[in-house]
Amino acid sequence: MKNSIKKIIREEVEVQNKELITEGALDKLQTALGVAGVVFDPADALNAVISFFRQKWAEGVLNLVSMIPVVGSVVAKPFQALFKIFPAAAISKIFSKLLKDGNGAATSLIQSSANNPKTLNSLVNTIKKNKSSVLNFIDGLIDSLSSLPGPVQKVMPSGMVKNLNSLLINFKSFFTKIANMTKEEIASETTRALAVSKGGEKIDKV
């Protein structure tokens, strides 16, 4: 599992900038963002996004959504509930997809939650209700990449801005997909997941 996730990260980075970003480079970047946070509001949220390049999936999601103005704690709550239910392997399998495919990650989350309809409904309804706030927040982060403070730009690894931009776009697709799914579409995905889990085609599941 770990090797397959590392392969996804490596392929995504190589496709975008032909260069594997090291832990040391991420350390310097996150330190610079931490310092810049005093004068650069998006710094903490961008730091949360960078957690994905360290394979800290649950931490990255929770930290990111918690920073959404006004509704952050509300949006984070159903994610916290799911993360308590899902084993680490399932979390990795779902959210590592965000590096390449936001829509795919959303579908994987729906399918993996088939045995937990109450928690899934809470998550879906929360995202639907707060869709505008979530998407506006992500758009703001994407815009912030063009106005990074000098000290942050200085330690930014080559191609990392592209990586962050791509991941944020995938986050936007992830939330948009969930917010726009109808009850029928969700029921279809969960029904399929439950049927397949009993034998047959292999899919993502808890």
N, C-alpha and C positions, 0 to 999 in steps of 0.2 A: 504493500500500500504506500509506504513512504517513498519508495523508489519511483512509483508511478506518478505521485504528486510532484516530486522533484523534477520529473521529466516534463510535466505540463508547464511548470514554472520556467524551466530552462528553455523549452521550445518557444514559449511566449516572449521571453526576453530576447532570445536570439533572432526571432522573426522581426522584432521591432528595432533592435539596435546592434545585433550581432555581437553582443557582449554580455557575459554573465556578471551580474551585479553582486559584489562580495558583501559578506556580513560587515566587514570593516567600513565599506563605503556607506552602508545603510546606517551604521552607528554614527558616523560623522554627520550624515544628513539629518537624522532624527535629533541629534544633539543641537544642530544649528536651528532646526525648526522649533525646538523647545525654547531656545533663547529668543528666537524671533517672535514667539507667541505673545510677548509683552506688547509689541506694536503691530503684529500681523495676525489678525483674528483667525484666519483659516488654518493657522499652523497646527493646532492640536488635532483638528479633523484630518489634515493631510498626514499627520503622524499615525493616526489610526488606520488610514488606508495603507500606509507602508507596512503595517503589521501583516498584511496579506503576503508580502514578499518574504516574510519570515515564517509563513505557514501557521500563523496565529489566527486562525479563522474566527473562532467565537469571540476572542478578545477584540479583534478588528471590527467585527460587525457591531458588537455591543457598544464599544467606545465611539464608533462613528455615529450610529443612530441616536445615542444619548446626547450628542451635541446639537441635534436639530433644535433650533430655537422654539421655545414654548412647549412643543409636543414630544421632545426627545425621550423623556422618561416613559411616556405613554407608549411610544413605538417600541422602545427597548423591552418592555415587560413581556410581551408574548414570545419574543426571541429568547429571553432568559428562560421562560418555561420550556420551550422546545429544546434548548441546549441541556436542560436538566434531564430530559427524556432520552435524547439521542446519545449513543455512544460516540466516542471520539472519532472512530473510523467513519461513521456516517456523516458527521459534521465535515470532516475533511473531504469526503467524496462529493458532498453537495457544494460546498463553498469554494473548493479549488476550481470548480467549473467557472466561477466568476472571472478567472483570469483570461478566459477565452470566450465565454458565451453566457451572457446574463439571462437570456431566455431559457437556455438549457438548465441553468442553476435553479431558476424559478420552478420549472417543471419537476426537476429532481426533488426540490423541497416539498412540493405538493404530494408527489408520489410517496416520498419517505415518511410523510405524516399521515398516511392512510389509516394507520392503527390508532391515531390520536386525533379524532375529528373535532373534539371540543377545543383543544389547543390550536389546531389548524384554523378553525373558524375564527377564533379570537385574533390570530395573526392576520388573516386575510381581511377581516372587517376593520381592524386597526389601520392597516395599510390603505384600504379603500377610503376610509374616513379622513386620513391625513395625507393623501396622495400629493396634493398641491404643495404642502409644506416640505415633504420629503424631496420631491423633484426640484423644487426651487433651491433647496439647500445644496443638492448635488450640483445643480447648474452653477451656483455661486462658487463652489470648490473648483469646478472646471475653469471658470473665468479667472480664478485666483492664480492659476498656473502661469498666466501671462504677466503677472506682476509680483513675482517672488522677490523678497528682499535680497540685496546683494550678497550678504554672507551665506544665504541658502543657495543661491545660484553658484557661488564659488565652490561649494562641495557637492553640488548636484552631479551624480554620475552621468556620463554620456548616454543620452537616450532615455533617461529616467522620467523626464517630463512627458514623453510620449507614452511610457508605460503607465504613469499615473493617470494621464488623460484617458487612455484606453480602458483602464480598470474602472474609472469613474463612470464612463459611458456604459460599461457593462452593469455597474450597480444601478444605473438609471433604467436600463432595460429590464433588470431583475425586478425592481419595484413596480415598474409600469406593467409588466406581464402579470404580476400577481393582482395588482389593483384592477386590471381590466378583465380578468377572468370571470366568467359567469358561474353561477352555482352549478349549472349543468356541465360546464367544462371541467370544473373542479371535481364533481362527482364522477365524471368519466375517467379522469386520471387516477383518482383514488380507487375506483372500482377495478380498473385495469391492474393497478399495482397489487391489490389484494388477491386478484385472481392469479396473476403471474407468480406471486410469491409462493403459491401452493404447488408450483411446478410448471416449468415451461420456459419461456423467454426470460432471460436474466435482465433485471432492472435494478435501479438504485432503490434500496429500501433500508429501513433501520434494522 
